Amino acid sequence: MKIAVIGGVSSTETLIHALLKHRIEQIAVWGYEPSTNSLVSGWRDMRSLAKSRNLPFYGFQKISECMKSLNAFAPDILFVVGLSQILPPWMVDMASQANIGFHPTALPRGRGRAAIAWLILHQENGAATFFELRNGVDDGPIIEQEPFDVTDKDDAKLVEAKLLNAER
């Protein structure tokens, strides 16, 4: 089974480690490489992770740059985890078996960007949510959802830690 993973944050890294733990062998990584990574909350260097695990890697700044390499890889399953860019229509049907997105809220609540900030601001509980990719924003059917609590004492670092724990 060939799995493509697209993203560039801590939740992307968590997914890759989980796939490797379950002995998935054919994983390729498309890593978001912003011009200024300090402006991306939770950014992780997917290039270094892929290299250390001997996984194929493709860097990008705009998701549209991935078309040729994704088509060539022809994934059975596509995961898009930790990416705030809106996917082009061709990508939501890319994989032959499943096209899966990830979001840190209890979808359908909290769709869109800056989800962790909104959870903190509204003191609203979150969830590690995997869902089927569709052409809308975070609007596909829920595949799996693991809730976590957000309290008035939580900051972004604590909420992210709770999210990653729920994702595992």
Phi and psi in radians as a Rosetta constraint file:
Dihedral C 1 N 2 CA 2 C 2 CIRCULARHARMONIC -1.756 0.35
Dihedral N 2 CA 2 C 2 N 3 CIRCULARHARMONIC 2.174 0.35
Dihedral C 2 N 3 CA 3 C 3 CIRCULARHARMONIC -2.089 0.35
Dihedral N 3 CA 3 C 3 N 4 CIRCULARHARMONIC 2.223 0.35
Dihedral C 3 N 4 CA 4 C 4 CIRCULARHARMONIC -1.791 0.35
Dihedral N 4 CA 4 C 4 N 5 CIRCULARHARMONIC 2.318 0.35
Dihedral C 4 N 5 CA 5 C 5 CIRCULARHARMONIC -2.105 0.35
Dihedral N 5 CA 5 C 5 N 6 CIRCULARHARMONIC 2.207 0.35
Dihedral C 5 N 6 CA 6 C 6 CIRCULARHARMONIC -2.083 0.35
Dihedral N 6 CA 6 C 6 N 7 CIRCULARHARMONIC 2.291 0.35
Dihedral C 6 N 7 CA 7 C 7 CIRCULARHARMONIC 2.847 0.35
Dihedral N 7 CA 7 C 7 N 8 CIRCULARHARMONIC -2.913 0.35
Dihedral C 7 N 8 CA 8 C 8 CIRCULARHARMONIC -2.975 0.35
Dihedral N 8 CA 8 C 8 N 9 CIRCULARHARMONIC 0.462 0.35
Dihedral C 8 N 9 CA 9 C 9 CIRCULARHARMONIC -2.301 0.35
Dihedral N 9 CA 9 C 9 N 10 CIRCULARHARMONIC -3.120 0.35
Dihedral C 9 N 10 CA 10 C 10 CIRCULARHARMONIC -1.032 0.35
Dihedral N 10 CA 10 C 10 N 11 CIRCULARHARMONIC -0.621 0.35
Dihedral C 10 N 11 CA 11 C 11 CIRCULARHARMONIC -1.201 0.35
Dihedral N 11 CA 11 C 11 N 12 CIRCULARHARMONIC -0.515 0.35
Dihedral C 11 N 12 CA 12 C 12 CIRCULARHARMONIC -1.143 0.35
Dihedral N 12 CA 12 C 12 N 13 CIRCULARHARMONIC -0.803 0.35
Dihedral C 12 N 13 CA 13 C 13 CIRCULARHARMONIC -1.047 0.35
Dihedral N 13 CA 13 C 13 N 14 CIRCULARHARMONIC -0.751 0.35
Dihedral C 13 N 14 CA 14 C 14 CIRCULARHARMONIC -1.061 0.35
Dihedral N 14 CA 14 C 14 N 15 CIRCULARHARMONIC -0.755 0.35
Dihedral C 14 N 15 CA 15 C 15 CIRCULARHARMONIC -1.086 0.35
Dihedral N 15 CA 15 C 15 N 16 CIRCULARHARMONIC -0.798 0.35
Dihedral C 15 N 16 CA 16 C 16 CIRCULARHARMONIC -1.047 0.35
Dihedral N 16 CA 16 C 16 N 17 CIRCULARHARMONIC -0.768 0.35
Dihedral C 16 N 17 CA 17 C 17 CIRCULARHARMONIC -1.080 0.35
Dihedral N 17 CA 17 C 17 N 18 CIRCULARHARMONIC -0.687 0.35
Dihedral C 17 N 18 CA 18 C 18 CIRCULARHARMONIC -1.138 0.35
Dihedral N 18 CA 18 C 18 N 19 CIRCULARHARMONIC -0.751 0.35
Dihedral C 18 N 19 CA 19 C 19 CIRCULARHARMONIC -1.085 0.35
Dihedral N 19 CA 19 C 19 N 20 CIRCULARHARMONIC -0.745 0.35
Dihedral C 19 N 20 CA 20 C 20 CIRCULARHARMONIC -1.150 0.35
Dihedral N 20 CA 20 C 20 N 21 CIRCULARHARMONIC -0.682 0.35
Dihedral C 20 N 21 CA 21 C 21 CIRCULARHARMONIC -1.042 0.35
Dihedral N 21 CA 21 C 21 N 22 CIRCULARHARMONIC -0.614 0.35
Dihedral C 21 N 22 CA 22 C 22 CIRCULARHARMONIC -1.565 0.35
Dihedral N 22 CA 22 C 22 N 23 CIRCULARHARMONIC 0.267 0.35
Dihedral C 22 N 23 CA 23 C 23 CIRCULARHARMONIC 1.082 0.35
Dihedral N 23 CA 23 C 23 N 24 CIRCULARHARMONIC 0.558 0.35
Dihedral C 23 N 24 CA 24 C 24 CIRCULARHARMONIC -1.274 0.35
Dihedral N 24 CA 24 C 24 N 25 CIRCULARHARMONIC 2.176 0.35
Dihedral C 24 N 25 CA 25 C 25 CIRCULARHARMONIC -1.672 0.35
Dihedral N 25 CA 25 C 25 N 26 CIRCULARHARMONIC -0.617 0.35
Dihedral C 25 N 26 CA 26 C 26 CIRCULARHARMONIC -1.774 0.35
Dihedral N 26 CA 26 C 26 N 27 CIRCULARHARMONIC 1.472 0.35
Dihedral C 26 N 27 CA 27 C 27 CIRCULARHARMONIC -2.047 0.35
Dihedral N 27 CA 27 C 27 N 28 CIRCULARHARMONIC 2.327 0.35
Dihedral C 27 N 28 CA 28 C 28 CIRCULARHARMONIC -2.151 0.35
Dihedral N 28 CA 28 C 28 N 29 CIRCULARHARMONIC 2.542 0.35
Dihedral C 28 N 29 CA 29 C 29 CIRCULARHARMONIC -2.066 0.35
Dihedral N 29 CA 29 C 29 N 30 CIRCULARHARMONIC 2.271 0.35
Dihedral C 29 N 30 CA 30 C 30 CIRCULARHARMONIC -1.920 0.35
Dihedral N 30 CA 30 C 30 N 31 CIRCULARHARMONIC 1.912 0.35
Dihedral C 30 N 31 CA 31 C 31 CIRCULARHARMONIC -1.829 0.35
Dihedral N 31 CA 31 C 31 N 32 CIRCULARHARMONIC 2.286 0.35
Dihedral C 31 N 32 CA 32 C 32 CIRCULARHARMONIC -1.230 0.35
Dihedral N 32 CA 32 C 32 N 33 CIRCULARHARMONIC 2.159 0.35
Dihedral C 32 N 33 CA 33 C 33 CIRCULARHARMONIC -2.143 0.35
Dihedral N 33 CA 33 C 33 N 34 CIRCULARHARMONIC 1.453 0.35
Dihedral C 33 N 34 CA 34 C 34 CIRCULARHARMONIC -1.181 0.35
Dihedral N 34 CA 34 C 34 N 35 CIRCULARHARMONIC 2.755 0.35
Dihedral C 34 N 35 CA 35 C 35 CIRCULARHARMONIC -1.144 0.35
Dihedral N 35 CA 35 C 35 N 36 CIRCULARHARMONIC -0.528 0.35
Dihedral C 35 N 36 CA 36 C 36 CIRCULARHARMONIC -2.306 0.35
Dihedral N 36 CA 36 C 36 N 37 CIRCULARHARMONIC 1.642 0.35
Dihedral C 36 N 37 CA 37 C 37 CIRCULARHARMONIC -1.231 0.35
Dihedral N 37 CA 37 C 37 N 38 CIRCULARHARMONIC -0.301 0.35
Dihedral C 37 N 38 CA 38 C 38 CIRCULARHARMONIC -1.203 0.35
Dihedral N 38 CA 38 C 38 N 39 CIRCULARHARMONIC -0.239 0.35
Dihedral C 38 N 39 CA 39 C 39 CIRCULARHARMONIC -1.613 0.35
Dihedral N 39 CA 39 C 39 N 40 CIRCULARHARMONIC 0.003 0.35
Dihedral C 39 N 40 CA 40 C 40 CIRCULARHARMONIC -1.883 0.35
Dihedral N 40 CA 40 C 40 N 41 CIRCULARHARMONIC 1.961 0.35
Dihedral C 40 N 41 CA 41 C 41 CIRCULARHARMONIC -1.082 0.35
Dihedral N 41 CA 41 C 41 N 42 CIRCULARHARMONIC 2.181 0.35
Dihedral C 41 N 42 CA 42 C 42 CIRCULARHARMONIC 1.342 0.35
Dihedral N 42 CA 42 C 42 N 43 CIRCULARHARMONIC 0.240 0.35
Dihedral C 42 N 43 CA 43 C 43 CIRCULARHARMONIC -1.016 0.35
Dihedral N 43 CA 43 C 43 N 44 CIRCULARHARMONIC 2.448 0.35
Dihedral C 43 N 44 CA 44 C 44 CIRCULARHARMONIC -2.275 0.35
Dihedral N 44 CA 44 C 44 N 45 CIRCULARHARMONIC 2.601 0.35
Dihedral C 44 N 45 CA 45 C 45 CIRCULARHARMONIC -1.434 0.35
Dihedral N 45 CA 45 C 45 N 46 CIRCULARHARMONIC 1.632 0.35
Dihedral C 45 N 46 CA 46 C 46 CIRCULARHARMONIC -1.209 0.35
Dihedral N 46 CA 46 C 46 N 47 CIRCULARHARMONIC -0.484 0.35
Dihedral C 46 N 47 CA 47 C 47 CIRCULARHARMONIC -1.073 0.35
Dihedral N 47 CA 47 C 47 N 48 CIRCULARHARMONIC -0.828 0.35
Dihedral C 47 N 48 CA 48 C 48 CIRCULARHARMONIC -1.153 0.35
Dihedral N 48 CA 48 C 48 N 49 CIRCULARHARMONIC -0.717 0.35
Dihedral C 48 N 49 CA 49 C 49 CIRCULARHARMONIC -1.077 0.35
Dihedral N 49 CA 49 C 49 N 50 CIRCULARHARMONIC -0.830 0.35
Dihedral C 49 N 50 CA 50 C 50 CIRCULARHARMONIC -1.062 0.35
Dihedral N 50 CA 50 C 50 N 51 CIRCULARHARMONIC -0.761 0.35
Dihedral C 50 N 51 CA 51 C 51 CIRCULARHARMONIC -1.084 0.35
Dihedral N 51 CA 51 C 51 N 52 CIRCULARHARMONIC -0.763 0.35
Dihedral C 51 N 52 CA 52 C 52 CIRCULARHARMONIC -1.164 0.35
Dihedral N 52 CA 52 C 52 N 53 CIRCULARHARMONIC -0.403 0.35
Dihedral C 52 N 53 CA 53 C 53 CIRCULARHARMONIC -1.877 0.35
Dihedral N 53 CA 53 C 53 N 54 CIRCULARHARMONIC 0.155 0.35
Dihedral C 53 N 54 CA 54 C 54 CIRCULARHARMONIC 1.011 0.35
Dihedral N 54 CA 54 C 54 N 55 CIRCULARHARMONIC 0.772 0.35
Dihedral C 54 N 55 CA 55 C 55 CIRCULARHARMONIC -1.850 0.35
Dihedral N 55 CA 55 C 55 N 56 CIRCULARHARMONIC 2.492 0.35
Dihedral C 55 N 56 CA 56 C 56 CIRCULARHARMONIC -1.040 0.35
Dihedral N 56 CA 56 C 56 N 57 CIRCULARHARMONIC 2.468 0.35
Dihedral C 56 N 57 CA 57 C 57 CIRCULARHARMONIC -2.319 0.35
Dihedral N 57 CA 57 C 57 N 58 CIRCULARHARMONIC 2.463 0.35
Dihedral C 57 N 58 CA 58 C 58 CIRCULARHARMONIC -2.371 0.35
Dihedral N 58 CA 58 C 58 N 59 CIRCULARHARMONIC 2.078 0.35
Dihedral C 58 N 59 CA 59 C 59 CIRCULARHARMONIC -1.555 0.35
Dihedral N 59 CA 59 C 59 N 60 CIRCULARHARMONIC 2.675 0.35
Dihedral C 59 N 60 CA 60 C 60 CIRCULARHARMONIC -2.734 0.35
Dihedral N 60 CA 60 C 60 N 61 CIRCULARHARMONIC 2.766 0.35
Dihedral C 60 N 61 CA 61 C 61 CIRCULARHARMONIC -1.917 0.35
Dihedral N 61 CA 61 C 61 N 62 CIRCULARHARMONIC -0.660 0.35
Dihedral C 61 N 62 CA 62 C 62 CIRCULARHARMONIC -2.021 0.35
Dihedral N 62 CA 62 C 62 N 63 CIRCULARHARMONIC 2.339 0.35
Dihedral C 62 N 63 CA 63 C 63 CIRCULARHARMONIC -0.993 0.35
Dihedral N 63 CA 63 C 63 N 64 CIRCULARHARMONIC -0.513 0.35
Dihedral C 63 N 64 CA 64 C 64 CIRCULARHARMONIC -1.097 0.35
Dihedral N 64 CA 64 C 64 N 65 CIRCULARHARMONIC -0.358 0.35
Dihedral C 64 N 65 CA 65 C 65 CIRCULARHARMONIC -1.208 0.35
Dihedral N 65 CA 65 C 65 N 66 CIRCULARHARMONIC -0.219 0.35
Dihedral C 65 N 66 CA 66 C 66 CIRCULARHARMONIC -1.546 0.35
Dihedral N 66 CA 66 C 66 N 67 CIRCULARHARMONIC -0.135 0.35
Dihedral C 66 N 67 CA 67 C 67 CIRCULARHARMONIC -0.966 0.35
Dihedral N 67 CA 67 C 67 N 68 CIRCULARHARMONIC -0.921 0.35
Dihedral C 67 N 68 CA 68 C 68 CIRCULARHARMONIC -1.107 0.35
Dihedral N 68 CA 68 C 68 N 69 CIRCULARHARMONIC -0.828 0.35
Dihedral C 68 N 69 CA 69 C 69 CIRCULARHARMONIC -1.228 0.35
Dihedral N 69 CA 69 C 69 N 70 CIRCULARHARMONIC -0.626 0.35
Dihedral C 69 N 70 CA 70 C 70 CIRCULARHARMONIC -1.155 0.35
Dihedral N 70 CA 70 C 70 N 71 CIRCULARHARMONIC -0.762 0.35
Dihedral C 70 N 71 CA 71 C 71 CIRCULARHARMONIC -1.068 0.35
Dihedral N 71 CA 71 C 71 N 72 CIRCULARHARMONIC -0.715 0.35
Dihedral C 71 N 72 CA 72 C 72 CIRCULARHARMONIC -1.151 0.35
Dihedral N 72 CA 72 C 72 N 73 CIRCULARHARMONIC -0.653 0.35
Dihedral C 72 N 73 CA 73 C 73 CIRCULARHARMONIC -1.255 0.35
Dihedral N 73 CA 73 C 73 N 74 CIRCULARHARMONIC -0.589 0.35
Dihedral C 73 N 74 CA 74 C 74 CIRCULARHARMONIC 0.896 0.35
Dihedral N 74 CA 74 C 74 N 75 CIRCULARHARMONIC 1.191 0.35
Dihedral C 74 N 75 CA 75 C 75 CIRCULARHARMONIC -1.213 0.35
Dihedral N 75 CA 75 C 75 N 76 CIRCULARHARMONIC 2.621 0.35
Dihedral C 75 N 76 CA 76 C 76 CIRCULARHARMONIC -1.407 0.35
Dihedral N 76 CA 76 C 76 N 77 CIRCULARHARMONIC -0.668 0.35
Dihedral C 76 N 77 CA 77 C 77 CIRCULARHARMONIC -2.271 0.35
Dihedral N 77 CA 77 C 77 N 78 CIRCULARHARMONIC 2.362 0.35
Dihedral C 77 N 78 CA 78 C 78 CIRCULARHARMONIC -2.039 0.35
Dihedral N 78 CA 78 C 78 N 79 CIRCULARHARMONIC 2.203 0.35
Dihedral C 78 N 79 CA 79 C 79 CIRCULARHARMONIC -1.939 0.35
Dihedral N 79 CA 79 C 79 N 80 CIRCULARHARMONIC 2.270 0.35
Dihedral C 79 N 80 CA 80 C 80 CIRCULARHARMONIC -2.048 0.35
Dihedral N 80 CA 80 C 80 N 81 CIRCULARHARMONIC 1.908 0.35
Dihedral C 80 N 81 CA 81 C 81 CIRCULARHARMONIC -2.291 0.35
Dihedral N 81 CA 81 C 81 N 82 CIRCULARHARMONIC 2.049 0.35
Dihedral C 81 N 82 CA 82 C 82 CIRCULARHARMONIC 1.376 0.35
Dihedral N 82 CA 82 C 82 N 83 CIRCULARHARMONIC 0.755 0.35
Dihedral C 82 N 83 CA 83 C 83 CIRCULARHARMONIC -2.263 0.35
Dihedral N 83 CA 83 C 83 N 84 CIRCULARHARMONIC 2.211 0.35
Dihedral C 83 N 84 CA 84 C 84 CIRCULARHARMONIC -1.669 0.35
Dihedral N 84 CA 84 C 84 N 85 CIRCULARHARMONIC 0.025 0.35
Dihedral C 84 N 85 CA 85 C 85 CIRCULARHARMONIC -1.422 0.35
Dihedral N 85 CA 85 C 85 N 86 CIRCULARHARMONIC 2.538 0.35
Dihedral C 85 N 86 CA 86 C 86 CIRCULARHARMONIC -1.349 0.35
Dihedral N 86 CA 86 C 86 N 87 CIRCULARHARMONIC 2.312 0.35
Dihedral C 86 N 87 CA 87 C 87 CIRCULARHARMONIC -1.326 0.35
Dihedral N 87 CA 87 C 87 N 88 CIRCULARHARMONIC 2.470 0.35
Dihedral C 87 N 88 CA 88 C 88 CIRCULARHARMONIC -1.242 0.35
Dihedral N 88 CA 88 C 88 N 89 CIRCULARHARMONIC 2.672 0.35
Dihedral C 88 N 89 CA 89 C 89 CIRCULARHARMONIC -0.932 0.35
Dihedral N 89 CA 89 C 89 N 90 CIRCULARHARMONIC -0.659 0.35
Dihedral C 89 N 90 CA 90 C 90 CIRCULARHARMONIC -1.082 0.35
Dihedral N 90 CA 90 C 90 N 91 CIRCULARHARMONIC -0.440 0.35
Dihedral C 90 N 91 CA 91 C 91 CIRCULARHARMONIC -1.397 0.35
Dihedral N 91 CA 91 C 91 N 92 CIRCULARHARMONIC -0.533 0.35
Dihedral C 91 N 92 CA 92 C 92 CIRCULARHARMONIC -1.215 0.35
Dihedral N 92 CA 92 C 92 N 93 CIRCULARHARMONIC -0.254 0.35
Dihedral C 92 N 93 CA 93 C 93 CIRCULARHARMONIC -2.071 0.35
Dihedral N 93 CA 93 C 93 N 94 CIRCULARHARMONIC 0.381 0.35
Dihedral C 93 N 94 CA 94 C 94 CIRCULARHARMONIC -1.107 0.35
Dihedral N 94 CA 94 C 94 N 95 CIRCULARHARMONIC -0.882 0.35
Dihedral C 94 N 95 CA 95 C 95 CIRCULARHARMONIC -1.437 0.35
Dihedral N 95 CA 95 C 95 N 96 CIRCULARHARMONIC 2.638 0.35
Dihedral C 95 N 96 CA 96 C 96 CIRCULARHARMONIC -1.295 0.35
Dihedral N 96 CA 96 C 96 N 97 CIRCULARHARMONIC -0.480 0.35
Dihedral C 96 N 97 CA 97 C 97 CIRCULARHARMONIC -1.936 0.35
Dihedral N 97 CA 97 C 97 N 98 CIRCULARHARMONIC -0.738 0.35
Dihedral C 97 N 98 CA 98 C 98 CIRCULARHARMONIC -2.765 0.35
Dihedral N 98 CA 98 C 98 N 99 CIRCULARHARMONIC 2.491 0.35
Dihedral C 98 N 99 CA 99 C 99 CIRCULARHARMONIC -2.151 0.35
Dihedral N 99 CA 99 C 99 N 100 CIRCULARHARMONIC 1.948 0.35
Dihedral C 99 N 100 CA 100 C 100 CIRCULARHARMONIC -2.145 0.35
Dihedral N 100 CA 100 C 100 N 101 CIRCULARHARMONIC 2.301 0.35
Dihedral C 100 N 101 CA 101 C 101 CIRCULARHARMONIC -1.871 0.35
Dihedral N 101 CA 101 C 101 N 102 CIRCULARHARMONIC 2.976 0.35
Dihedral C 101 N 102 CA 102 C 102 CIRCULARHARMONIC -2.400 0.35
Dihedral N 102 CA 102 C 102 N 103 CIRCULARHARMONIC 2.481 0.35
Dihedral C 102 N 103 CA 103 C 103 CIRCULARHARMONIC -2.581 0.35
Dihedral N 103 CA 103 C 103 N 104 CIRCULARHARMONIC 2.514 0.35
Dihedral C 103 N 104 CA 104 C 104 CIRCULARHARMONIC -1.537 0.35
Dihedral N 104 CA 104 C 104 N 105 CIRCULARHARMONIC 0.328 0.35
Dihedral C 104 N 105 CA 105 C 105 CIRCULARHARMONIC -2.103 0.35
Dihedral N 105 CA 105 C 105 N 106 CIRCULARHARMONIC 2.938 0.35
Dihedral C 105 N 106 CA 106 C 106 CIRCULARHARMONIC -1.434 0.35
Dihedral N 106 CA 106 C 106 N 107 CIRCULARHARMONIC 1.267 0.35
Dihedral C 106 N 107 CA 107 C 107 CIRCULARHARMONIC -0.868 0.35
Dihedral N 107 CA 107 C 107 N 108 CIRCULARHARMONIC 2.501 0.35
Dihedral C 107 N 108 CA 108 C 108 CIRCULARHARMONIC -1.447 0.35
Dihedral N 108 CA 108 C 108 N 109 CIRCULARHARMONIC -0.097 0.35
Dihedral C 108 N 109 CA 109 C 109 CIRCULARHARMONIC -1.234 0.35
Dihedral N 109 CA 109 C 109 N 110 CIRCULARHARMONIC 2.523 0.35
Dihedral C 109 N 110 CA 110 C 110 CIRCULARHARMONIC 1.420 0.35
Dihedral N 110 CA 110 C 110 N 111 CIRCULARHARMONIC 0.365 0.35
Dihedral C 110 N 111 CA 111 C 111 CIRCULARHARMONIC -1.008 0.35
Dihedral N 111 CA 111 C 111 N 112 CIRCULARHARMONIC 2.646 0.35
Dihedral C 111 N 112 CA 112 C 112 CIRCULARHARMONIC 1.797 0.35
Dihedral N 112 CA 112 C 112 N 113 CIRCULARHARMONIC -2.900 0.35
Dihedral C 112 N 113 CA 113 C 113 CIRCULARHARMONIC -1.447 0.35
Dihedral N 113 CA 113 C 113 N 114 CIRCULARHARMONIC 2.909 0.35
Dihedral C 113 N 114 CA 114 C 114 CIRCULARHARMONIC 0.973 0.35
Dihedral N 114 CA 114 C 114 N 115 CIRCULARHARMONIC 0.671 0.35
Dihedral C 114 N 115 CA 115 C 115 CIRCULARHARMONIC -1.044 0.35
Dihedral N 115 CA 115 C 115 N 116 CIRCULARHARMONIC -0.745 0.35
Dihedral C 115 N 116 CA 116 C 116 CIRCULARHARMONIC -1.131 0.35
Dihedral N 116 CA 116 C 116 N 117 CIRCULARHARMONIC -0.727 0.35
Dihedral C 116 N 117 CA 117 C 117 CIRCULARHARMONIC -1.062 0.35
Dihedral N 117 CA 117 C 117 N 118 CIRCULARHARMONIC -0.722 0.35
Dihedral C 117 N 118 CA 118 C 118 CIRCULARHARMONIC -1.192 0.35
Dihedral N 118 CA 118 C 118 N 119 CIRCULARHARMONIC -0.644 0.35
Dihedral C 118 N 119 CA 119 C 119 CIRCULARHARMONIC -1.050 0.35
Dihedral N 119 CA 119 C 119 N 120 CIRCULARHARMONIC -0.759 0.35
Dihedral C 119 N 120 CA 120 C 120 CIRCULARHARMONIC -1.182 0.35
Dihedral N 120 CA 120 C 120 N 121 CIRCULARHARMONIC -0.837 0.35
Dihedral C 120 N 121 CA 121 C 121 CIRCULARHARMONIC -1.005 0.35
Dihedral N 121 CA 121 C 121 N 122 CIRCULARHARMONIC -0.740 0.35
Dihedral C 121 N 122 CA 122 C 122 CIRCULARHARMONIC -1.658 0.35
Dihedral N 122 CA 122 C 122 N 123 CIRCULARHARMONIC 0.016 0.35
Dihedral C 122 N 123 CA 123 C 123 CIRCULARHARMONIC 0.814 0.35
Dihedral N 123 CA 123 C 123 N 124 CIRCULARHARMONIC 0.908 0.35
Dihedral C 123 N 124 CA 124 C 124 CIRCULARHARMONIC -1.909 0.35
Dihedral N 124 CA 124 C 124 N 125 CIRCULARHARMONIC 2.364 0.35
Dihedral C 124 N 125 CA 125 C 125 CIRCULARHARMONIC -1.115 0.35
Dihedral N 125 CA 125 C 125 N 126 CIRCULARHARMONIC 2.611 0.35
Dihedral C 125 N 126 CA 126 C 126 CIRCULARHARMONIC -1.948 0.35
Dihedral N 126 CA 126 C 126 N 127 CIRCULARHARMONIC -3.007 0.35
Dihedral C 126 N 127 CA 127 C 127 CIRCULARHARMONIC -2.820 0.35
Dihedral N 127 CA 127 C 127 N 128 CIRCULARHARMONIC 2.515 0.35
Dihedral C 127 N 128 CA 128 C 128 CIRCULARHARMONIC -1.419 0.35
Dihedral N 128 CA 128 C 128 N 129 CIRCULARHARMONIC 1.895 0.35
Dihedral C 128 N 129 CA 129 C 129 CIRCULARHARMONIC -2.054 0.35
Dihedral N 129 CA 129 C 129 N 130 CIRCULARHARMONIC 2.113 0.35
Dihedral C 129 N 130 CA 130 C 130 CIRCULARHARMONIC -1.764 0.35
Dihedral N 130 CA 130 C 130 N 131 CIRCULARHARMONIC 2.357 0.35
Dihedral C 130 N 131 CA 131 C 131 CIRCULARHARMONIC -2.506 0.35
Dihedral N 131 CA 131 C 131 N 132 CIRCULARHARMONIC 2.801 0.35
Dihedral C 131 N 132 CA 132 C 132 CIRCULARHARMONIC -1.301 0.35
Dihedral N 132 CA 132 C 132 N 133 CIRCULARHARMONIC 2.268 0.35
Dihedral C 132 N 133 CA 133 C 133 CIRCULARHARMONIC -1.218 0.35
Dihedral N 133 CA 133 C 133 N 134 CIRCULARHARMONIC 2.398 0.35
Dihedral C 133 N 134 CA 134 C 134 CIRCULARHARMONIC -2.378 0.35
Dihedral N 134 CA 134 C 134 N 135 CIRCULARHARMONIC 3.136 0.35
Dihedral C 134 N 135 CA 135 C 135 CIRCULARHARMONIC -1.299 0.35
Dihedral N 135 CA 135 C 135 N 136 CIRCULARHARMONIC -0.318 0.35
Dihedral C 135 N 136 CA 136 C 136 CIRCULARHARMONIC -1.441 0.35
Dihedral N 136 CA 136 C 136 N 137 CIRCULARHARMONIC -3.121 0.35
Dihedral C 136 N 137 CA 137 C 137 CIRCULARHARMONIC -1.611 0.35
Dihedral N 137 CA 137 C 137 N 138 CIRCULARHARMONIC 1.984 0.35
Dihedral C 137 N 138 CA 138 C 138 CIRCULARHARMONIC 0.911 0.35
Dihedral N 138 CA 138 C 138 N 139 CIRCULARHARMONIC 0.691 0.35
Dihedral C 138 N 139 CA 139 C 139 CIRCULARHARMONIC -2.045 0.35
Dihedral N 139 CA 139 C 139 N 140 CIRCULARHARMONIC 0.123 0.35
Dihedral C 139 N 140 CA 140 C 140 CIRCULARHARMONIC -1.351 0.35
Dihedral N 140 CA 140 C 140 N 141 CIRCULARHARMONIC 2.920 0.35
Dihedral C 140 N 141 CA 141 C 141 CIRCULARHARMONIC -1.037 0.35
Dihedral N 141 CA 141 C 141 N 142 CIRCULARHARMONIC 2.496 0.35
Dihedral C 141 N 142 CA 142 C 142 CIRCULARHARMONIC -1.277 0.35
Dihedral N 142 CA 142 C 142 N 143 CIRCULARHARMONIC 2.319 0.35
Dihedral C 142 N 143 CA 143 C 143 CIRCULARHARMONIC -1.682 0.35
Dihedral N 143 CA 143 C 143 N 144 CIRCULARHARMONIC -0.825 0.35
Dihedral C 143 N 144 CA 144 C 144 CIRCULARHARMONIC -2.664 0.35
Dihedral N 144 CA 144 C 144 N 145 CIRCULARHARMONIC 2.471 0.35
Dihedral C 144 N 145 CA 145 C 145 CIRCULARHARMONIC -2.520 0.35
Dihedral N 145 CA 145 C 145 N 146 CIRCULARHARMONIC 2.091 0.35
Dihedral C 145 N 146 CA 146 C 146 CIRCULARHARMONIC -2.016 0.35
Dihedral N 146 CA 146 C 146 N 147 CIRCULARHARMONIC 1.907 0.35
Dihedral C 146 N 147 CA 147 C 147 CIRCULARHARMONIC -1.296 0.35
Dihedral N 147 CA 147 C 147 N 148 CIRCULARHARMONIC 2.736 0.35
Dihedral C 147 N 148 CA 148 C 148 CIRCULARHARMONIC -2.532 0.35
Dihedral N 148 CA 148 C 148 N 149 CIRCULARHARMONIC 2.673 0.35
Dihedral C 148 N 149 CA 149 C 149 CIRCULARHARMONIC -1.512 0.35
Dihedral N 149 CA 149 C 149 N 150 CIRCULARHARMONIC 2.554 0.35
Dihedral C 149 N 150 CA 150 C 150 CIRCULARHARMONIC -2.126 0.35
Dihedral N 150 CA 150 C 150 N 151 CIRCULARHARMONIC 2.215 0.35
Dihedral C 150 N 151 CA 151 C 151 CIRCULARHARMONIC -1.940 0.35
Dihedral N 151 CA 151 C 151 N 152 CIRCULARHARMONIC 2.992 0.35
Dihedral C 151 N 152 CA 152 C 152 CIRCULARHARMONIC -1.220 0.35
Dihedral N 152 CA 152 C 152 N 153 CIRCULARHARMONIC -0.174 0.35
Dihedral C 152 N 153 CA 153 C 153 CIRCULARHARMONIC -1.666 0.35
Dihedral N 153 CA 153 C 153 N 154 CIRCULARHARMONIC -0.117 0.35
Dihedral C 153 N 154 CA 154 C 154 CIRCULARHARMONIC -1.389 0.35
Dihedral N 154 CA 154 C 154 N 155 CIRCULARHARMONIC 2.428 0.35
Dihedral C 154 N 155 CA 155 C 155 CIRCULARHARMONIC -1.930 0.35
Dihedral N 155 CA 155 C 155 N 156 CIRCULARHARMONIC -3.106 0.35
Dihedral C 155 N 156 CA 156 C 156 CIRCULARHARMONIC -1.051 0.35
Dihedral N 156 CA 156 C 156 N 157 CIRCULARHARMONIC -0.679 0.35
Dihedral C 156 N 157 CA 157 C 157 CIRCULARHARMONIC -1.113 0.35
Dihedral N 157 CA 157 C 157 N 158 CIRCULARHARMONIC -0.750 0.35
Dihedral C 157 N 158 CA 158 C 158 CIRCULARHARMONIC -1.187 0.35
Dihedral N 158 CA 158 C 158 N 159 CIRCULARHARMONIC -0.721 0.35
Dihedral C 158 N 159 CA 159 C 159 CIRCULARHARMONIC -1.127 0.35
Dihedral N 159 CA 159 C 159 N 160 CIRCULARHARMONIC -0.727 0.35
Dihedral C 159 N 160 CA 160 C 160 CIRCULARHARMONIC -1.071 0.35
Dihedral N 160 CA 160 C 160 N 161 CIRCULARHARMONIC -0.734 0.35
Dihedral C 160 N 161 CA 161 C 161 CIRCULARHARMONIC -1.078 0.35
Dihedral N 161 CA 161 C 161 N 162 CIRCULARHARMONIC -0.724 0.35
Dihedral C 161 N 162 CA 162 C 162 CIRCULARHARMONIC -1.131 0.35
Dihedral N 162 CA 162 C 162 N 163 CIRCULARHARMONIC -0.721 0.35
Dihedral C 162 N 163 CA 163 C 163 CIRCULARHARMONIC -1.058 0.35
Dihedral N 163 CA 163 C 163 N 164 CIRCULARHARMONIC -0.857 0.35
Dihedral C 163 N 164 CA 164 C 164 CIRCULARHARMONIC -1.119 0.35
Dihedral N 164 CA 164 C 164 N 165 CIRCULARHARMONIC -0.633 0.35
Dihedral C 164 N 165 CA 165 C 165 CIRCULARHARMONIC -1.120 0.35
Dihedral N 165 CA 165 C 165 N 166 CIRCULARHARMONIC -0.756 0.35
Dihedral C 165 N 166 CA 166 C 166 CIRCULARHARMONIC -1.156 0.35
Dihedral N 166 CA 166 C 166 N 167 CIRCULARHARMONIC -0.599 0.35
Dihedral C 166 N 167 CA 167 C 167 CIRCULARHARMONIC -1.176 0.35
Dihedral N 167 CA 167 C 167 N 168 CIRCULARHARMONIC -0.566 0.35
